[in-house]
Amino acid sequence: MEGQAKKATFDTLVIGGGIAGGEAALNLANNGYKVLIVEKDLSIGGKMILLSKVFPTLDCAACITTPKVSEISRHPGITIFTGSEVEQIIKKGENQFEAKITKKPRYVNVEDCTGCQLCEEACPVSVSDQYQYNLVGRKAAFIPFSIASPRVAAIDIENCTLCGACEKACPTNCIDFTQETEEHLIEIKSVILATGFKLFDPTLMPRYGFGLYKNVITSMQMERQLAPTRPYNTILRPSDGKMPDNIAYVLCTGSRDDSVGNPICSQICCMYSIKQAQLIMGALPMADVTIYYLHIRSFGKGFNEFYEQAKGMGVEFVKGKIGKISEQENGNLLLRYEDINQGKVQESEHDMVILSVGVQANQDTATFFPQEQLKLDPFKFVNQEDILASPAKTSIPGVFVAGTASGPMDIPDSILSSGAASAEAISYLTREKVEVQVVQTPNEN
């Protein structure tokens, strides 16, 4: 396979095709640089493209993301590898890196696929849909989601039975089961790490019952129920398909908790929970929403006004630490919690509980550089060498960090961070050009 590796040259490798990586790539490409985006998922857009609305303006997340994603996809200076992973990056010298990238087969010719979804209709295999966070199923031949980019089918070969139904249904004959994994050797001059974050796994807190009680779901699962590309036409609780009347949010699930190894605040959980509470009250006007919190951290522009607006709409805020969640016979959930204001333990029944899961570092980033040491901070995020003067710089010259790869932050801060990373990369590349010109200029003496 090594001898068959395809070779190419770019100015910058951007690892991660989310909102931060895409913005950084666009800034570089608009300045005349050749950029390669490597995204491990089947679509660029990251987590933002799957959201409902953004706080505190309640603007449509998809309406913001899809034009940006379209601009990135169509830019002549940007090449995108989806379904791909960086195996390693070797620094061969100043302004010289070599990246080994593995591109997994999609089993569909991207150029020929029209996104008609006839293969999806014909496929007899159903599995859980990871893009809907396992709320519903999808087929083994599928388009990830309706606003995916590229909006092209893929074959889930691990669950495919090779029955051939999709091949027969495809009007353009674009399904190709002979595709194999491709190895690429890419020469680049700089790297931007925009690998994003991982959501906390709530099964690590068994007292909350996630995975055991059907009506305990994560905030991202609720986000999908509120999004325009949602799996249902309204908000439903999973156990019986009933529209919930009394919903609880448990804040700081996996944040500010040494017992699960994440002692820091995730910065976004308070506000996205308040956002969802407002959207739920719009979708289900008769529903009661209660938010159990330790502290409400509404620190950004317009955040406190957004918090007060939620209280004015009737959202109940209870300052308390949840000790345990147990299930009743009717599927409702009993929350046992410490009421901090009253100083006593209380219980409250809800028919649906949403766990506001926190942000954790994507530790895959540290494995990219086998010959260099990419320094991480104490919480496993990429360390910012000069957080005040040059927040995008890492411990490796020519490698820069953008977005939540460096720590928890919201969408506007991620975009600002990507601007800093692209500016640092342009400065680095420009300095390299100047040095080359100085070396090549003959001495006048």
TORVO-480997 format. One record per residue (C-alpha): x, y negated, z; residue number from 1. Coordinates in Angstrom, 2 decimals. Example, Ala and Ser with C-alpha at 12.3 -4.5 7.8 and 13.67 -1.06 7.14 Angstrom:
BEGIN
REC      east     north        up   kolza
REC     12.30      4.50      7.80       1
REC     13.67      1.06      7.14       2
This chain:
BEGIN
REC      east     north        up   kolza
REC      0.00      0.00      0.00       1
REC      2.91     -2.35      0.74       2
REC      4.10     -2.07     -2.86       3
REC      0.63     -2.97     -4.11       4
REC      0.33     -6.12     -2.03       5
REC     -0.93     -9.14     -3.94       6
REC      1.13    -12.31     -3.58       7
REC      0.10    -15.96     -3.60       8
REC      1.33    -19.32     -2.32       9
REC     -0.57    -22.01     -0.43      10
REC      0.32    -25.13      1.52      11
REC     -1.76    -24.21      4.58      12
REC     -3.36    -21.09      5.97      13
REC     -6.48    -21.80      8.05      14
REC     -7.45    -18.83     10.20      15
REC    -11.17    -19.03     10.91      16
REC    -13.99    -20.30      8.72      17
REC    -16.17    -21.90     11.38      18
REC    -16.98    -25.58     11.60      19
REC    -13.50    -26.49     12.89      20
REC    -11.59    -24.40     10.36      21
REC    -13.78    -25.54      7.49      22
REC    -13.44    -29.21      8.40      23
REC     -9.65    -28.90      8.71      24
REC     -9.44    -27.13      5.34      25
REC    -11.59    -29.77      3.69      26
REC     -9.45    -32.60      5.06      27
REC     -6.30    -30.96      3.70      28
REC     -7.81    -30.12      0.32      29
REC     -9.13    -33.66     -0.11      30
REC     -5.54    -34.82      0.30      31
REC     -4.31    -32.62     -2.52      32
REC     -3.09    -29.57     -0.60      33
REC     -3.83    -25.95     -1.50      34
REC     -5.60    -24.22      1.39      35
REC     -6.48    -20.61      2.13      36
REC     -9.25    -19.87      4.64      37
REC     -9.23    -16.38      6.15      38
REC    -12.53    -15.45      7.82      39
REC    -13.08    -12.03      9.40      40
REC    -16.85    -12.26      8.98      41
REC    -18.81    -11.88      5.72      42
REC    -19.74    -15.58      5.66      43
REC    -18.09    -18.83      6.60      44
REC    -19.90    -21.25      8.91      45
REC    -19.02    -19.64     12.24      46
REC    -21.50    -19.75     15.09      47
REC    -22.86    -23.19     14.21      48
REC    -24.60    -21.93     11.06      49
REC    -26.61    -19.53     13.27      50
REC    -27.84    -22.20     15.69      51
REC    -31.29    -23.81     15.82      52
REC    -30.60    -27.46     16.63      53
REC    -27.73    -29.41     18.16      54
REC    -27.77    -31.39     21.39      55
REC    -28.50    -34.14     22.32      56
REC    -29.97    -35.37     19.02      57
REC    -31.90    -32.17     18.19      58
REC    -30.75    -32.41     14.58      59
REC    -31.10    -29.20     12.57      60
REC    -27.82    -27.26     12.83      61
REC    -28.31    -25.49      9.50      62
REC    -29.10    -28.80      7.77      63
REC    -25.73    -30.13      8.92      64
REC    -23.73    -26.96      8.30      65
REC    -25.00    -25.73      4.92      66
REC    -23.99    -28.83      2.89      67
REC    -20.56    -28.74      4.54      68
REC    -20.19    -25.01      3.87      69
REC    -21.26    -25.55      0.25      70
REC    -18.67    -28.31     -0.15      71
REC    -15.96    -26.07      1.28      72
REC    -16.95    -23.14     -0.96      73
REC    -16.94    -25.24     -4.13      74
REC    -13.77    -27.22     -3.50      75
REC    -11.13    -26.37     -6.14      76
REC     -8.33    -26.74     -3.60      77
REC     -9.77    -24.16     -1.17      78
REC     -9.59    -20.38     -1.53      79
REC    -11.71    -18.29      0.85      80
REC    -11.11    -14.70      1.96      81
REC    -14.17    -13.38      3.83      82
REC    -14.19     -9.98      5.50      83
REC    -10.45    -10.41      5.99      84
REC     -8.03    -10.39      8.90      85
REC     -4.53    -11.69      9.46      86
REC     -2.25     -8.82     10.41      87
REC      0.87    -10.84     11.11      88
REC      2.63    -14.10     10.32      89
REC      6.41    -14.22     10.04      90
REC      8.24    -17.54     10.25      91
REC     11.04    -17.22      7.69      92
REC     12.37    -20.75      8.08      93
REC     11.40    -24.39      8.42      94
REC      8.15    -24.98      6.52      95
REC      8.14    -21.36      5.43      96
REC      5.80    -18.66      6.71      97
REC      4.74    -15.32      5.28      98
REC      1.32    -13.97      6.23      99
REC      0.14    -10.41      5.76     100
REC     -3.62    -10.35      5.26     101
REC     -5.94     -7.36      5.00     102
REC     -9.06     -7.88      2.89     103
REC    -11.71     -5.26      3.56     104
REC    -13.87     -3.99      0.68     105
REC    -17.38     -5.40      0.39     106
REC    -18.33     -2.68     -2.14     107
REC    -20.03     -5.40     -4.16     108
REC    -18.54     -7.49     -6.96     109
REC    -19.04    -10.98     -5.58     110
REC    -18.93    -12.65     -9.02     111
REC    -21.81    -10.51    -10.36     112
REC    -24.14    -10.39     -7.35     113
REC    -27.16    -12.70     -7.64     114
REC    -28.38    -12.22     -4.07     115
REC    -31.69    -10.77     -5.27     116
REC    -31.86     -8.36     -2.27     117
REC    -33.27     -5.51     -4.39     118
REC    -30.52     -3.26     -3.00     119
REC    -31.68     -4.16      0.49     120
REC    -35.26     -3.19     -0.33     121
REC    -34.16      0.12     -1.82     122
REC    -31.79      1.13      0.99     123
REC    -33.34      3.78      3.29     124
REC    -30.93      3.22      6.21     125
REC    -31.77      0.81      9.04     126
REC    -29.34     -0.32     11.74     127
REC    -29.20     -3.16     14.27     128
REC    -28.65     -6.60     12.74     129
REC    -25.60     -8.20     14.33     130
REC    -26.44    -11.57     12.79     131
REC    -29.74    -11.56     14.69     132
REC    -27.87    -10.35     17.79     133
REC    -29.57     -6.94     17.65     134
REC    -33.10     -8.33     18.07     135
REC    -34.20     -6.64     14.82     136
REC    -32.79     -4.23     12.25     137
REC    -31.19     -4.61      8.85     138
REC    -30.36     -2.24      6.00     139
REC    -26.96     -0.68      5.26     140
REC    -27.05     -2.66      2.00     141
REC    -27.69     -6.21      3.13     142
REC    -27.15     -9.95      2.80     143
REC    -25.85    -11.17      6.18     144
REC    -28.43    -13.96      6.52     145
REC    -30.39    -16.20      4.20     146
REC    -28.00    -19.18      4.29     147
REC    -24.79    -17.14      4.26     148
REC    -21.90    -18.37      2.13     149
REC    -21.28    -16.54     -0.08     150
REC    -24.89    -15.37     -0.28     151
REC    -23.83    -12.01     -1.60     152
REC    -24.75     -8.47     -0.60     153
REC    -22.41     -6.15      1.27     154
REC    -22.49     -2.42      1.96     155
REC    -22.10     -1.27      5.56     156
REC    -20.06      1.77      4.59     157
REC    -19.97      3.16      8.14     158
REC    -23.76      3.59      8.11     159
REC    -24.22      4.16      4.38     160
REC    -25.33      7.66      3.34     161
REC    -24.09      7.19     -0.26     162
REC    -27.55      8.05     -1.54     163
REC    -27.13      5.74     -4.55     164
REC    -30.49      3.97     -4.12     165
REC    -28.85      0.55     -4.05     166
REC    -26.86      1.25     -7.24     167
REC    -30.03      2.23     -9.09     168
REC    -31.90     -0.87     -7.89     169
REC    -29.12     -3.37     -8.70     170
REC    -29.98     -5.26    -11.93     171
REC    -26.40     -6.44    -12.51     172
REC    -24.60     -3.19    -11.63     173
REC    -22.42     -5.08     -9.16     174
REC    -22.20     -2.35     -6.49     175
REC    -18.80     -0.66     -6.60     176
REC    -18.02      2.14     -4.15     177
REC    -14.50      2.48     -5.57     178
REC    -13.32     -0.75     -3.93     179
REC    -10.44     -0.32     -1.51     180
REC     -8.77     -2.35      1.20     181
REC     -6.45     -4.98     -0.28     182
REC     -3.16     -6.16      1.18     183
REC     -2.08     -9.74      0.48     184
REC      1.29    -11.34      1.14     185
REC      0.80    -15.07      1.34     186
REC      3.57    -17.66      1.37     187
REC      2.52    -20.79      3.28     188
REC      4.13    -23.88      4.73     189
REC      1.85    -24.46      7.73     190
REC     -0.85    -22.68      9.75     191
REC     -3.99    -23.93     11.49     192
REC     -5.50    -21.65     14.13     193
REC     -9.27    -22.13     14.23     194
REC    -10.21    -18.71     15.56     195
REC    -13.01    -19.99     17.77     196
REC    -14.23    -18.38     20.97     197
REC    -15.91    -15.23     22.21     198
REC    -19.12    -15.22     24.17     199
REC    -19.00    -13.62     27.61     200
REC    -20.29    -10.06     27.72     201
REC    -23.07    -10.08     30.38     202
REC    -22.86     -6.31     30.86     203
REC    -19.81     -7.15     33.01     204
REC    -22.31     -8.54     35.54     205
REC    -24.59     -5.50     36.05     206
REC    -26.58     -7.22     38.81     207
REC    -28.26     -9.30     36.09     208
REC    -29.58     -6.20     34.29     209
REC    -28.58     -7.11     30.74     210
REC    -28.72     -3.97     28.59     211
REC    -30.85     -2.29     31.26     212
REC    -33.93     -4.53     31.30     213
REC    -35.28     -5.37     27.85     214
REC    -36.57     -8.80     28.85     215
REC    -33.16    -10.02     29.98     216
REC    -31.53    -11.53     26.90     217
REC    -28.60    -13.83     26.16     218
REC    -28.78    -17.47     25.20     219
REC    -27.57    -16.61     21.69     220
REC    -30.45    -14.17     21.26     221
REC    -32.84    -16.95     22.26     222
REC    -31.01    -19.30     19.88     223
REC    -31.83    -16.94     17.03     224
REC    -35.51    -16.89     18.04     225
REC    -35.55    -20.69     17.82     226
REC    -33.59    -20.99     14.55     227
REC    -35.21    -21.60     11.13     228
REC    -33.88    -18.20      9.96     229
REC    -35.30    -16.50     13.06     230
REC    -36.27    -12.82     13.15     231
REC    -39.85    -13.48     14.33     232
REC    -42.34    -16.23     13.58     233
REC    -42.42    -17.27     17.22     234
REC    -40.74    -16.54     20.56     235
REC    -41.39    -13.00     21.75     236
REC    -40.09    -10.96     24.62     237
REC    -38.48     -7.72     23.43     238
REC    -40.24     -5.17     25.66     239
REC    -43.80     -5.60     24.36     240
REC    -43.79     -8.39     21.78     241
REC    -45.70    -10.70     24.12     242
REC    -45.22    -14.47     23.99     243
REC    -43.66    -15.30     27.37     244
REC    -45.40    -17.67     29.78     245
REC    -42.75    -18.07     32.45     246
REC    -39.11    -18.21     31.34     247
REC    -35.98    -18.49     33.48     248
REC    -32.46    -19.56     32.55     249
REC    -29.48    -18.37     34.58     250
REC    -26.64    -20.85     34.08     251
REC    -22.94    -20.10     34.55     252
REC    -23.27    -16.46     33.50     253
REC    -19.62    -15.58     33.12     254
REC    -18.37    -19.11     33.79     255
REC    -16.89    -20.60     36.96     256
REC    -16.65    -17.08     38.33     257
REC    -13.34    -15.58     39.43     258
REC    -14.94    -12.17     39.89     259
REC    -15.27    -11.78     36.09     260
REC    -11.95    -13.44     35.29     261
REC    -13.31    -16.75     33.97     262
REC    -12.98    -19.46     36.62     263
REC    -13.44    -22.44     34.28     264
REC    -16.53    -24.31     33.13     265
REC    -17.58    -23.51     29.56     266
REC    -18.74    -27.13     29.02     267
REC    -21.60    -26.29     26.64     268
REC    -23.89    -23.98     28.66     269
REC    -25.79    -26.64     30.62     270
REC    -26.61    -28.66     27.54     271
REC    -27.50    -25.81     25.19     272
REC    -29.80    -24.39     27.89     273
REC    -31.51    -27.76     28.31     274
REC    -31.81    -28.00     24.52     275
REC    -33.39    -24.55     24.30     276
REC    -35.76    -25.38     27.16     277
REC    -37.02    -28.42     25.26     278
REC    -37.44    -26.40     22.06     279
REC    -39.28    -23.62     23.92     280
REC    -41.71    -26.14     25.39     281
REC    -42.35    -27.40     21.87     282
REC    -42.90    -23.88     20.50     283
REC    -44.85    -22.59     23.53     284
REC    -46.60    -25.63     25.07     285
REC    -48.20    -23.59     27.86     286
REC    -44.96    -21.91     28.97     287
REC    -43.14    -22.76     32.18     288
REC    -39.35    -23.01     31.98     289
REC    -37.09    -22.88     35.05     290
REC    -33.33    -23.44     34.96     291
REC    -31.29    -22.02     37.85     292
REC    -28.01    -23.91     38.10     293
REC    -25.01    -24.62     40.30     294
REC    -24.27    -28.09     38.91     295
REC    -25.62    -29.80     35.80     296
REC    -22.62    -31.14     33.89     297
REC    -24.12    -33.66     31.47     298
REC    -20.91    -35.56     30.81     299
REC    -21.13    -36.54     27.12     300
REC    -22.72    -39.44     25.27     301
REC    -26.49    -39.20     25.64     302
REC    -26.24    -35.98     27.67     303
REC    -27.65    -37.30     30.95     304
REC    -30.54    -38.97     29.13     305
REC    -31.19    -35.62     27.45     306
REC    -31.22    -33.94     30.87     307
REC    -33.66    -36.51     32.25     308
REC    -35.83    -36.07     29.17     309
REC    -36.08    -32.33     29.88     310
REC    -37.15    -33.03     33.45     311
REC    -39.75    -35.45     32.15     312
REC    -41.10    -32.75     29.83     313
REC    -41.69    -30.49     32.82     314
REC    -38.62    -28.25     32.87     315
REC    -38.02    -27.17     36.49     316
REC    -34.44    -27.28     37.77     317
REC    -33.59    -25.14     40.78     318
REC    -30.17    -25.50     42.40     319
REC    -29.44    -21.92     43.30     320
REC    -27.14    -18.95     42.78     321
REC    -28.78    -15.81     41.38     322
REC    -27.86    -12.76     43.42     323
REC    -29.79    -10.04     41.63     324
REC    -32.38     -9.46     38.93     325
REC    -34.73     -6.45     39.18     326
REC    -37.54     -5.27     36.93     327
REC    -41.19     -4.91     37.90     328
REC    -43.55     -2.23     36.58     329
REC    -45.13     -4.64     34.09     330
REC    -41.76     -5.58     32.61     331
REC    -41.55     -8.86     34.49     332
REC    -38.34     -9.74     36.30     333
REC    -37.82    -10.61     39.94     334
REC    -35.00    -13.05     40.60     335
REC    -33.46    -13.06     44.06     336
REC    -31.48    -16.25     44.60     337
REC    -30.00    -18.56     47.18     338
REC    -31.87    -21.88     47.19     339
REC    -29.00    -24.23     47.94     340
REC    -31.16    -27.28     48.71     341
REC    -33.38    -25.41     51.20     342
REC    -30.59    -23.19     52.53     343
REC    -32.43    -19.88     52.29     344
REC    -32.81    -16.83     50.07     345
REC    -35.91    -16.81     47.87     346
REC    -37.49    -14.68     45.16     347
REC    -39.27    -15.73     41.99     348
REC    -40.98    -13.72     39.24     349
REC    -40.54    -14.49     35.52     350
REC    -41.59    -12.58     32.43     351
REC    -38.36    -13.34     30.54     352
REC    -34.82    -14.26     31.62     353
REC    -32.14    -15.87     29.45     354
REC    -28.52    -15.58     30.55     355
REC    -26.57    -18.71     29.59     356
REC    -23.35    -16.93     28.73     357
REC    -20.06    -18.77     28.83     358
REC    -17.11    -19.26     26.50     359
REC    -14.04    -17.04     26.60     360
REC    -10.77    -17.22     24.71     361
REC    -10.30    -15.31     21.48     362
REC     -7.11    -13.51     22.41     363
REC     -6.52    -12.08     18.92     364
REC     -4.60    -15.26     18.10     365
REC     -1.63    -14.28     20.25     366
REC     -1.02    -11.14     18.17     367
REC     -0.49    -12.99     14.87     368
REC      3.16    -13.91     15.51     369
REC      5.27    -10.81     16.33     370
REC      8.59    -12.68     16.06     371
REC      7.53    -15.93     17.72     372
REC      5.93    -16.64     21.07     373
REC      2.64    -18.46     20.71     374
REC      2.19    -19.93     24.15     375
REC     -1.21    -19.52     25.80     376
REC     -2.61    -21.49     28.72     377
REC     -3.57    -19.77     32.02     378
REC     -7.03    -19.04     30.62     379
REC     -5.70    -17.35     27.42     380
REC     -6.57    -20.21     25.07     381
REC     -3.87    -21.52     22.73     382
REC     -1.72    -23.92     24.75     383
REC     -1.66    -27.55     23.60     384
REC      1.96    -28.62     23.96     385
REC      1.17    -32.35     24.21     386
REC     -2.51    -32.60     25.04     387
REC     -2.58    -36.41     25.14     388
REC     -0.32    -37.49     22.26     389
REC     -0.56    -34.49     19.89     390
REC     -3.32    -32.12     21.04     391
REC     -3.10    -29.98     17.87     392
REC      0.56    -28.99     18.31     393
REC      1.38    -25.50     19.56     394
REC      4.61    -23.93     20.80     395
REC      5.53    -22.95     17.20     396
REC      6.51    -25.83     14.85     397
REC      4.23    -25.85     11.82     398
REC      1.42    -24.04     13.63     399
REC     -1.51    -26.17     14.80     400
REC     -4.71    -25.43     16.71     401
REC     -8.25    -26.66     16.06     402
REC    -11.60    -26.29     17.78     403
REC    -12.38    -23.89     20.58     404
REC     -9.23    -21.85     19.99     405
REC     -7.64    -24.37     22.40     406
REC    -10.46    -24.40     24.97     407
REC    -14.22    -24.85     25.47     408
REC    -15.71    -27.82     23.62     409
REC    -18.91    -28.83     21.85     410
REC    -19.39    -29.34     18.10     411
REC    -18.41    -33.04     17.86     412
REC    -15.24    -32.37     19.86     413
REC    -14.46    -29.37     17.65     414
REC    -14.71    -31.56     14.55     415
REC    -12.49    -34.21     16.14     416
REC    -10.03    -31.47     17.04     417
REC     -9.98    -30.19     13.46     418
REC     -9.28    -33.73     12.27     419
REC     -6.29    -33.90     14.60     420
REC     -5.03    -30.52     13.38     421
REC     -5.35    -31.43      9.70     422
REC     -3.64    -34.80     10.31     423
REC     -0.75    -33.06     12.08     424
REC     -0.49    -30.50      9.27     425
REC     -0.45    -33.25      6.61     426
REC      2.24    -35.10      8.56     427
REC      4.27    -31.89      8.79     428
REC      3.89    -31.13      5.07     429
REC      4.64    -34.73      4.08     430
REC      7.79    -34.72      6.21     431
REC      8.89    -31.55      4.44     432
REC      8.40    -33.20      1.03     433
REC     10.38    -36.26      2.08     434
REC     13.25    -34.10      3.35     435
REC     13.33    -32.16      0.07     436
REC     13.42    -35.41     -1.94     437
REC     16.25    -36.79      0.21     438
REC     18.29    -33.62     -0.31     439
REC     17.69    -33.67     -4.06     440
REC     18.55    -37.37     -4.51     441
REC     22.23    -37.75     -5.69     442
REC     24.56    -39.73     -3.49     443
REC     25.02    -43.24     -4.93     444
REC     28.60    -43.38     -3.68     445
